[in-house]
Amino acid sequence: MQREIEAALERTRGIVRTTPLLESRALNQRVGRRILVKAECLQVTGSFKFRGAWNALGALPPAQRSNGVIAYSSGNHAQGVAEAAGRMEVPAVIIMPSDAPRAKLDGTRELGADIITYDRPGGESREAIGEALARERDLTLIKPYDDLTVIAGQATCGVEIAQQAQLAGVSNCDVLTCCGGGGLTAGVALALSAHAPTLRVRPVEPHGADDTCRSLQQGTRLTIEGTPDTLCDAIVTPMPGELTFPILQRLCGPGLSVSDAEVFEAMALAMRYFNLVVEPGGAVALAAALTGRDTPTPGSDVIVIASGGNVDMDVFATALAAA
């Protein structure tokens, strides 16, 4: 995969933003440890997903790409694919749950994608819909995480973390990632294994949607039944990816999970100390670091990825009021 990651770095150069690694002395004093925040909520389209989307579309042969692409997503991958397709002037069809946050539905539509909604609570399969439409319309399916070019694109975030951590004098620490299907977590873990092997990746999920955490504990992919009761829509997946999970098993530490209340506090503190708007699913890694649940050693350094900032304003207001 390192060759694919190098190709992704070339393909995304000058297109993908190098997002900052932020630190607040006041927050460090408050929690008694160094917390460095990789602000992927400042990425193009408001999340890390643009990295993988741009790389995946850019890797397609021009003739295949010109036919158009299709993706399924609750919002961030949707917007990443829609933006990449728009810049490359190719058609994009996006399958989104009807109960996705309004900000994500509107944002994807504004980027020019053709949106098809499905009944997620009712059990409709986005995978089945996507595969059928791809065959019917001769579109290329860009999966949100189980795609090697997508994983390689997300790995560019890990390469940046390796470089920025060195400049910040941070080593031998954990890197906490917000984890759904595992594309970001796998990509960052692969990048750090080559560029900063003393940094260990650990996935973080919301309570009740912690399929990766449970799967890592059991050593096999487990499925979460039903729709978890959480506001962290961006990272709710039924099970870890087929391609991503072996990478997580090989390179990652144990998973962690946090409550929605802890996520709300993290969202509020991200705004207070960094002036960052972070969505619930993008705040779980920071939430875990704030609790100190990730380490038995008080005062240890930690890097967290704030993976997205596409949040409905009423949810954001509730988070700020609850903190």
C-alpha positions as CSV (number, residue, x, y, z in Angstrom):
1,M,0.0,0.0,0.0
2,Q,2.9,2.4,0.5
3,R,3.2,2.8,-3.3
4,E,-0.5,3.7,-3.5
5,I,-0.1,6.2,-0.7
6,E,2.8,7.9,-2.5
7,A,0.6,8.1,-5.6
8,A,-2.2,9.6,-3.6
9,L,0.2,12.2,-2.2
10,E,1.1,13.2,-5.8
11,R,-2.5,13.1,-7.0
12,T,-3.9,15.3,-4.1
13,R,-1.0,17.8,-4.0
14,G,-2.3,21.3,-4.4
15,I,-5.9,20.1,-4.2
16,V,-6.3,18.7,-0.7
17,R,-5.7,21.1,2.1
18,T,-2.9,20.5,4.6
19,T,-4.9,20.9,7.7
20,P,-3.3,22.3,10.9
21,L,-2.3,20.4,14.0
22,L,-3.7,22.7,16.8
23,E,-2.9,22.9,20.4
24,S,-4.3,25.1,23.3
25,R,-2.2,25.7,26.4
26,A,-5.3,26.5,28.3
27,L,-7.0,23.2,27.4
28,N,-3.8,21.3,28.2
29,Q,-3.8,22.9,31.7
30,R,-7.5,22.2,32.1
31,V,-7.2,18.4,31.4
32,G,-3.6,17.9,32.6
33,R,-2.2,16.6,29.3
34,R,-1.1,17.7,25.9
35,I,-3.9,17.3,23.3
36,L,-3.1,18.1,19.7
37,V,-6.0,18.3,17.3
38,K,-5.7,17.5,13.6
39,A,-8.4,19.8,12.2
40,E,-9.8,17.9,9.3
41,C,-13.1,19.8,9.8
42,L,-11.2,22.5,7.9
43,Q,-10.7,20.2,4.9
44,V,-12.4,20.9,1.6
45,T,-16.2,20.0,2.0
46,G,-15.7,20.1,5.8
47,S,-14.2,16.6,6.4
48,F,-11.3,14.2,5.6
49,K,-13.6,12.4,3.1
50,F,-12.5,14.7,0.3
51,R,-9.0,13.2,0.4
52,G,-10.2,9.7,-0.4
53,A,-12.9,10.9,-2.9
54,W,-10.4,13.0,-4.9
55,N,-7.8,10.2,-5.0
56,A,-10.4,7.5,-6.0
57,L,-11.8,9.6,-8.8
58,G,-8.4,10.7,-10.0
59,A,-7.2,7.1,-10.2
60,L,-9.9,6.1,-12.6
61,P,-9.1,5.9,-16.3
62,P,-10.5,9.0,-18.0
63,A,-13.0,7.1,-20.2
64,Q,-14.4,5.3,-17.2
65,R,-14.6,8.4,-15.1
66,S,-16.4,10.4,-17.8
67,N,-19.4,8.0,-17.6
68,G,-20.0,9.2,-14.0
69,V,-19.7,7.9,-10.5
70,I,-22.0,6.8,-7.7
71,A,-21.5,6.7,-4.0
72,Y,-23.5,6.0,-0.8
73,S,-23.1,8.0,2.3
74,S,-24.8,9.7,5.2
75,G,-23.2,12.9,4.2
76,N,-19.4,13.5,4.4
77,H,-18.4,11.0,1.7
78,A,-21.3,12.2,-0.3
79,Q,-20.0,15.8,-0.3
80,G,-16.5,14.7,-0.9
81,V,-17.5,12.7,-4.0
82,A,-19.8,15.4,-5.2
83,E,-17.1,18.1,-5.0
84,A,-14.5,15.9,-6.6
85,A,-16.9,15.0,-9.4
86,G,-17.9,18.6,-9.9
87,R,-14.3,19.7,-10.2
88,M,-13.6,16.9,-12.7
89,E,-16.8,17.7,-14.6
90,V,-18.3,14.2,-14.3
91,P,-21.8,13.2,-13.2
92,A,-22.3,12.0,-9.7
93,V,-25.2,10.1,-8.1
94,I,-25.3,10.0,-4.4
95,I,-27.4,7.6,-2.3
96,M,-28.2,9.1,1.1
97,P,-30.4,8.1,4.0
98,S,-33.7,10.1,4.2
99,D,-32.9,10.9,7.9
100,A,-29.4,12.3,7.2
101,P,-28.8,15.7,8.7
102,R,-30.3,18.5,6.7
103,A,-26.9,20.3,6.4
104,K,-25.4,17.2,4.7
105,L,-28.4,16.7,2.3
106,D,-28.4,20.4,1.3
107,G,-24.6,20.5,1.1
108,T,-24.5,17.6,-1.3
109,R,-27.3,18.9,-3.4
110,E,-25.6,22.3,-3.7
111,L,-22.5,20.6,-5.1
112,G,-24.5,19.4,-8.1
113,A,-25.0,15.8,-7.3
114,D,-28.1,13.8,-8.1
115,I,-29.4,12.6,-4.7
116,I,-31.4,9.4,-4.2
117,T,-32.7,8.8,-0.6
118,Y,-33.4,5.5,1.0
119,D,-35.1,4.4,4.2
120,R,-32.3,3.6,6.6
121,P,-34.5,3.0,9.7
122,G,-36.7,0.8,7.6
123,G,-33.8,-1.5,6.7
124,E,-33.3,-0.6,3.1
125,S,-29.7,-1.5,1.9
126,R,-27.7,1.4,0.4
127,E,-25.2,-1.2,-0.9
128,A,-27.9,-3.1,-2.8
129,I,-29.3,0.2,-4.2
130,G,-25.8,1.5,-5.2
131,E,-24.7,-1.7,-6.9
132,A,-28.0,-2.0,-8.9
133,L,-27.8,1.6,-10.1
134,A,-24.1,1.3,-10.9
135,R,-24.9,-1.6,-13.2
136,E,-28.0,0.0,-14.7
137,R,-26.4,3.4,-15.5
138,D,-22.8,2.2,-16.1
139,L,-21.5,4.3,-13.2
140,T,-18.4,3.6,-11.2
141,L,-19.1,2.9,-7.5
142,I,-16.9,4.8,-5.1
143,K,-17.3,3.1,-1.8
144,P,-16.9,5.2,1.4
145,Y,-14.1,3.0,3.0
146,D,-13.7,-0.4,1.4
147,D,-11.7,0.8,-1.5
148,L,-7.9,0.8,-1.7
149,T,-7.7,4.2,-3.5
150,V,-10.0,5.7,-0.9
151,I,-7.9,4.3,1.9
152,A,-4.7,5.6,0.2
153,G,-6.3,9.0,0.0
154,Q,-7.2,9.1,3.7
155,A,-3.6,8.0,4.4
156,T,-2.4,11.4,3.3
157,C,-3.8,12.7,6.5
158,G,-1.5,10.3,8.4
159,V,1.5,11.5,6.4
160,E,0.8,15.1,7.5
161,I,0.4,14.0,11.1
162,A,3.8,12.3,11.1
163,Q,5.4,15.5,9.8
164,Q,3.5,17.8,12.1
165,A,4.0,15.7,15.2
166,Q,7.7,15.8,14.7
167,L,7.7,19.6,14.4
168,A,5.7,19.7,17.6
169,G,8.1,17.4,19.4
170,V,5.5,14.7,20.0
171,S,6.5,11.0,19.8
172,N,5.5,7.7,21.4
173,C,1.9,8.7,21.7
174,D,-1.5,7.5,20.6
175,V,-3.4,9.0,17.6
176,L,-7.1,8.7,18.2
177,T,-9.3,8.5,15.1
178,C,-13.1,8.8,14.6
179,C,-14.0,5.5,13.2
180,G,-16.9,4.2,11.1
181,G,-16.0,1.7,8.5
182,G,-12.4,2.2,9.1
183,G,-11.1,4.0,6.0
184,L,-9.5,6.9,7.9
185,T,-8.2,4.7,10.7
186,A,-6.7,2.2,8.3
187,G,-5.2,4.9,6.1
188,V,-3.6,6.8,9.0
189,A,-2.3,3.6,10.5
190,L,-0.6,2.6,7.2
191,A,0.9,6.0,6.8
192,L,2.2,6.2,10.4
193,S,3.6,2.6,10.2
194,A,5.9,3.9,7.5
195,H,6.6,7.5,8.6
196,A,6.1,7.6,12.4
197,P,6.0,4.0,13.8
198,T,6.1,5.2,17.4
199,L,2.7,6.8,16.9
200,R,-0.1,4.2,17.6
201,V,-3.5,4.6,16.1
202,R,-6.6,3.8,18.1
203,P,-10.2,3.9,16.8
204,V,-13.0,5.7,18.7
205,E,-16.7,5.2,18.2
206,P,-20.0,6.2,20.0
207,H,-21.5,3.9,22.6
208,G,-23.8,1.4,20.9
209,A,-22.2,1.8,17.5
210,D,-18.8,0.4,18.6
211,D,-18.6,-2.5,16.1
212,T,-14.9,-1.9,15.5
213,C,-14.0,-1.9,19.2
214,R,-15.9,-5.1,19.7
215,S,-14.5,-6.7,16.6
216,L,-11.0,-5.9,17.6
217,Q,-11.6,-7.5,21.0
218,Q,-13.1,-10.6,19.5
219,G,-10.7,-10.9,16.6
220,T,-13.4,-11.1,13.9
221,R,-15.8,-8.7,12.3
222,L,-19.0,-8.3,14.3
223,T,-22.2,-6.7,13.2
224,I,-24.2,-4.0,15.1
225,E,-27.9,-4.9,14.8
226,G,-30.5,-2.1,14.2
227,T,-29.9,1.6,14.1
228,P,-27.8,2.8,17.1
229,D,-29.3,5.6,19.2
230,T,-26.6,8.2,18.7
231,L,-26.2,11.6,17.1
232,C,-22.8,10.5,15.6
233,D,-24.4,9.8,12.2
234,A,-21.2,10.2,10.3
235,I,-19.6,7.1,11.8
236,V,-22.5,4.7,12.2
237,T,-21.8,1.6,10.2
238,P,-23.0,-2.0,10.8
239,M,-19.6,-3.6,10.8
240,P,-15.9,-2.8,10.0
241,G,-14.9,-3.0,6.4
242,E,-13.7,-6.2,4.7
243,L,-10.5,-4.4,3.5
244,T,-10.0,-2.1,6.5
245,F,-10.4,-4.5,9.4
246,P,-7.3,-6.6,8.7
247,I,-5.3,-3.4,8.6
248,L,-6.7,-2.3,11.9
249,Q,-6.0,-5.7,13.5
250,R,-2.4,-5.5,12.4
251,L,-1.6,-1.9,13.2
252,C,-4.0,-0.4,15.7
253,G,-4.4,-0.5,19.5
254,P,-7.6,-1.3,21.3
255,G,-10.7,0.7,20.4
256,L,-12.6,3.1,22.6
257,S,-16.1,4.3,22.8
258,V,-17.8,7.5,24.2
259,S,-21.3,8.7,25.1
260,D,-23.2,11.4,23.2
261,A,-22.9,13.6,26.3
262,E,-19.1,13.3,26.2
263,V,-19.2,14.1,22.5
264,F,-21.3,17.3,23.2
265,E,-18.7,18.4,25.7
266,A,-15.9,17.9,23.2
267,M,-17.8,19.9,20.5
268,A,-18.2,22.8,23.0
269,L,-14.6,22.7,24.0
270,A,-13.4,22.5,20.4
271,M,-15.3,25.8,19.8
272,R,-14.1,27.4,23.0
273,Y,-10.4,26.6,22.7
274,F,-9.9,26.2,18.9
275,N,-12.8,28.1,17.3
276,L,-13.6,24.9,15.5
277,V,-17.1,23.7,14.5
278,V,-17.0,19.9,14.9
279,E,-19.9,17.5,14.2
280,P,-20.8,14.8,16.7
281,G,-19.1,12.0,14.7
282,G,-16.1,14.1,14.2
283,A,-15.7,14.8,17.9
284,V,-15.6,11.3,19.3
285,A,-11.7,11.1,19.3
286,L,-11.4,14.4,21.2
287,A,-14.1,13.2,23.6
288,A,-12.1,10.1,24.4
289,A,-8.9,12.2,25.0
290,L,-10.8,14.6,27.3
291,T,-12.0,11.7,29.5
292,G,-8.5,10.3,29.7
293,R,-10.0,6.9,29.0
294,D,-7.4,6.2,26.3
295,T,-4.5,5.9,28.7
296,P,-3.6,4.5,32.2
297,T,-0.8,7.0,32.3
298,P,-2.0,10.5,33.5
299,G,-0.5,13.4,31.6
300,S,0.5,11.5,28.4
301,D,0.4,13.3,25.1
302,V,-2.3,12.4,22.6
303,I,-3.1,13.4,19.0
304,V,-6.8,13.4,18.0
305,I,-8.4,13.9,14.6
306,A,-11.4,16.2,14.4
307,S,-12.6,14.4,11.3
308,G,-15.6,16.6,10.2
309,G,-17.6,19.7,10.8
310,N,-20.8,19.3,8.9
311,V,-23.4,19.7,11.6
312,D,-26.9,21.0,11.7
313,M,-27.1,24.3,13.6
314,D,-29.7,23.1,16.1
315,V,-27.6,20.1,17.0
316,F,-24.5,22.4,17.4
317,A,-26.5,24.8,19.6
318,T,-27.7,21.9,21.8
319,A,-24.1,20.8,22.2
320,L,-22.9,24.3,23.2
321,A,-25.9,24.7,25.6
322,A,-25.3,21.3,27.2
323,A,-21.6,21.7,28.0
